[in-house]
Amino acid sequence: METNLCVAGFGGQGVMTLGKFLASATCDSTDKNVTFFPSYGAEQRGGTANCYVVISDEMIGAPLGDTMDDLIVMNGPSLNKFIGTLKPGGRLFINSSIVKDKIERTDVEIVEAPVTELALEMGNAKVLNVIMLGVYVGYTEVIAPEIVWGTVEHKLSSKPKLLPLNKAAFDKGLEIGREFKVKNGKN
């Protein structure tokens, strides 16, 4: 099985970090194959920044395809730019704190989480990507949550003061993702 994911948002929302955490967790702790393909450039300065993660049981022939199984959007411009790449039956994860556009597609699963608002409530806007990572992992189970958290913990080990907040953020995201899974009848 192969999962193609696009993560997109404003530069500074932790889009690349979210993708790296997922790719590293897959690469370091499973027997699956993975690619991580970041898109840098002028988009870092307020436009949409994005990355692609492909996770597969088989060899990966190309770093990214034309259609995505999963799409995480952290802002409105990213939704507008990438919604057309999501395949019918795909899964759309939305930062509902910022993305207010009406979703016209009825052929995709939608998971909405107010990750910016939740991060601010937790006292640090920078954990919004870790919350969304938890939402994604909790809903898709593409990688075991313990493996993903182990990677986040390892990557942040040089800043131990950040670990409790990030753990709480990841756990909150897992909870939201699992709740949507039940709500969408995917359990």
KAMO-V263421 format. One record per residue. N is the residue number from 1. RES is the residue in one small letter. OMEGA is omega in whole degrees, 0 to 359 (999 if undefined). D_CENTER is the distance of its C-alpha to the mean C-alpha in Angstrom with 1 decimal. Layout:
n->N res->RES omega->OMEGA d_center->D_CENTER
n->N res->RES omega->OMEGA d_center->D_CENTER
//
This chain:
n->1 res->m omega->180 d_center->18.6
n->2 res->e omega->178 d_center->16.1
n->3 res->t omega->176 d_center->12.5
n->4 res->n omega->182 d_center->11.5
n->5 res->l omega->170 d_center->8.0
n->6 res->c omega->176 d_center->7.9
n->7 res->v omega->184 d_center->5.7
n->8 res->a omega->179 d_center->8.6
n->9 res->g omega->175 d_center->10.4
n->10 res->f omega->169 d_center->13.5
n->11 res->g omega->181 d_center->14.6
n->12 res->g omega->178 d_center->14.5
n->13 res->q omega->179 d_center->11.3
n->14 res->g omega->180 d_center->9.8
n->15 res->v omega->181 d_center->7.6
n->16 res->m omega->180 d_center->9.6
n->17 res->t omega->177 d_center->9.5
n->18 res->l omega->179 d_center->5.9
n->19 res->g omega->179 d_center->6.7
n->20 res->k omega->178 d_center->10.0
n->21 res->f omega->181 d_center->9.5
n->22 res->l omega->179 d_center->8.1
n->23 res->a omega->180 d_center->10.8
n->24 res->s omega->179 d_center->13.4
n->25 res->a omega->180 d_center->13.1
n->26 res->t omega->184 d_center->13.7
n->27 res->c omega->187 d_center->16.4
n->28 res->d omega->191 d_center->18.2
n->29 res->s omega->177 d_center->18.4
n->30 res->t omega->176 d_center->18.5
n->31 res->d omega->179 d_center->20.7
n->32 res->k omega->174 d_center->18.1
n->33 res->n omega->183 d_center->17.9
n->34 res->v omega->168 d_center->15.0
n->35 res->t omega->176 d_center->14.7
n->36 res->f omega->184 d_center->12.7
n->37 res->f omega->181 d_center->13.9
n->38 res->p omega->174 d_center->13.4
n->39 res->s omega->180 d_center->15.2
n->40 res->y omega->176 d_center->17.3
n->41 res->g omega->182 d_center->20.4
n->42 res->a omega->181 d_center->21.8
n->43 res->e omega->179 d_center->18.4
n->44 res->q omega->186 d_center->17.8
n->45 res->r omega->174 d_center->20.5
n->46 res->g omega->177 d_center->19.1
n->47 res->g omega->179 d_center->18.0
n->48 res->t omega->172 d_center->14.7
n->49 res->a omega->181 d_center->13.0
n->50 res->n omega->174 d_center->10.7
n->51 res->c omega->179 d_center->9.9
n->52 res->y omega->174 d_center->10.0
n->53 res->v omega->176 d_center->9.5
n->54 res->v omega->179 d_center->12.2
n->55 res->i omega->186 d_center->13.1
n->56 res->s omega->173 d_center->16.6
n->57 res->d omega->182 d_center->19.6
n->58 res->e omega->174 d_center->21.8
n->59 res->m omega->181 d_center->22.3
n->60 res->i omega->185 d_center->20.0
n->61 res->g omega->181 d_center->22.3
n->62 res->a omega->183 d_center->20.4
n->63 res->p omega->176 d_center->17.3
n->64 res->l omega->179 d_center->15.9
n->65 res->g omega->180 d_center->17.4
n->66 res->d omega->181 d_center->18.4
n->67 res->t omega->182 d_center->16.4
n->68 res->m omega->171 d_center->12.8
n->69 res->d omega->184 d_center->12.3
n->70 res->d omega->179 d_center->8.8
n->71 res->l omega->174 d_center->7.7
n->72 res->i omega->178 d_center->5.2
n->73 res->v omega->182 d_center->8.1
n->74 res->m omega->180 d_center->9.1
n->75 res->n omega->181 d_center->12.7
n->76 res->g omega->179 d_center->15.5
n->77 res->p omega->179 d_center->16.4
n->78 res->s omega->176 d_center->13.0
n->79 res->l omega->182 d_center->13.5
n->80 res->n omega->183 d_center->17.0
n->81 res->k omega->190 d_center->16.4
n->82 res->f omega->184 d_center->14.0
n->83 res->i omega->179 d_center->14.8
n->84 res->g omega->180 d_center->17.6
n->85 res->t omega->182 d_center->15.7
n->86 res->l omega->183 d_center->14.1
n->87 res->k omega->174 d_center->16.7
n->88 res->p omega->184 d_center->18.8
n->89 res->g omega->180 d_center->17.5
n->90 res->g omega->183 d_center->13.8
n->91 res->r omega->182 d_center->11.0
n->92 res->l omega->179 d_center->9.9
n->93 res->f omega->188 d_center->7.5
n->94 res->i omega->169 d_center->9.4
n->95 res->n omega->186 d_center->10.1
n->96 res->s omega->174 d_center->13.6
n->97 res->s omega->186 d_center->15.2
n->98 res->i omega->183 d_center->15.4
n->99 res->v omega->182 d_center->14.9
n->100 res->k omega->181 d_center->18.3
n->101 res->d omega->176 d_center->19.0
n->102 res->k omega->179 d_center->20.3
n->103 res->i omega->183 d_center->18.4
n->104 res->e omega->184 d_center->21.3
n->105 res->r omega->177 d_center->19.9
n->106 res->t omega->184 d_center->21.0
n->107 res->d omega->180 d_center->20.0
n->108 res->v omega->173 d_center->16.3
n->109 res->e omega->182 d_center->14.7
n->110 res->i omega->176 d_center->13.3
n->111 res->v omega->181 d_center->11.3
n->112 res->e omega->178 d_center->12.0
n->113 res->a omega->181 d_center->11.4
n->114 res->p omega->190 d_center->13.4
n->115 res->v omega->177 d_center->11.2
n->116 res->t omega->179 d_center->13.5
n->117 res->e omega->180 d_center->16.5
n->118 res->l omega->179 d_center->15.5
n->119 res->a omega->178 d_center->14.9
n->120 res->l omega->177 d_center->18.3
n->121 res->e omega->179 d_center->19.9
n->122 res->m omega->175 d_center->19.0
n->123 res->g omega->181 d_center->20.7
n->124 res->n omega->182 d_center->18.2
n->125 res->a omega->184 d_center->15.9
n->126 res->k omega->180 d_center->14.3
n->127 res->v omega->181 d_center->12.4
n->128 res->l omega->179 d_center->10.3
n->129 res->n omega->179 d_center->7.2
n->130 res->v omega->174 d_center->8.4
n->131 res->i omega->181 d_center->8.9
n->132 res->m omega->175 d_center->5.5
n->133 res->l omega->178 d_center->4.6
n->134 res->g omega->178 d_center->7.9
n->135 res->v omega->182 d_center->7.6
n->136 res->y omega->181 d_center->5.5
n->137 res->v omega->179 d_center->8.0
n->138 res->g omega->181 d_center->10.7
n->139 res->y omega->188 d_center->10.7
n->140 res->t omega->187 d_center->10.4
n->141 res->e omega->181 d_center->12.1
n->142 res->v omega->174 d_center->11.2
n->143 res->i omega->180 d_center->12.2
n->144 res->a omega->181 d_center->14.3
n->145 res->p omega->180 d_center->13.1
n->146 res->e omega->179 d_center->16.1
n->147 res->i omega->181 d_center->15.2
n->148 res->v omega->180 d_center->11.8
n->149 res->w omega->178 d_center->13.6
n->150 res->g omega->178 d_center->16.5
n->151 res->t omega->178 d_center->14.7
n->152 res->v omega->180 d_center->13.4
n->153 res->e omega->179 d_center->17.0
n->154 res->h omega->182 d_center->18.5
n->155 res->k omega->181 d_center->16.8
n->156 res->l omega->186 d_center->17.9
n->157 res->s omega->178 d_center->21.2
n->158 res->s omega->178 d_center->23.2
n->159 res->k omega->187 d_center->22.3
n->160 res->p omega->179 d_center->23.1
n->161 res->k omega->181 d_center->23.5
n->162 res->l omega->187 d_center->19.7
n->163 res->l omega->181 d_center->19.0
n->164 res->p omega->179 d_center->20.2
n->165 res->l omega->180 d_center->18.1
n->166 res->n omega->177 d_center->14.9
n->167 res->k omega->178 d_center->15.9
n->168 res->a omega->179 d_center->16.6
n->169 res->a omega->179 d_center->13.3
n->170 res->f omega->180 d_center->11.4
n->171 res->d omega->178 d_center->14.2
n->172 res->k omega->177 d_center->14.0
n->173 res->g omega->177 d_center->10.4
n->174 res->l omega->181 d_center->11.7
n->175 res->e omega->180 d_center->14.6
n->176 res->i omega->180 d_center->13.1
n->177 res->g omega->179 d_center->11.1
n->178 res->r omega->178 d_center->14.4
n->179 res->e omega->178 d_center->16.5
n->180 res->f omega->179 d_center->14.9
n->181 res->k omega->178 d_center->15.4
n->182 res->v omega->180 d_center->19.0
n->183 res->k omega->181 d_center->19.3
n->184 res->n omega->177 d_center->18.3
n->185 res->g omega->183 d_center->20.7
n->186 res->k omega->182 d_center->18.4
n->187 res->n omega->999 d_center->19.9
//
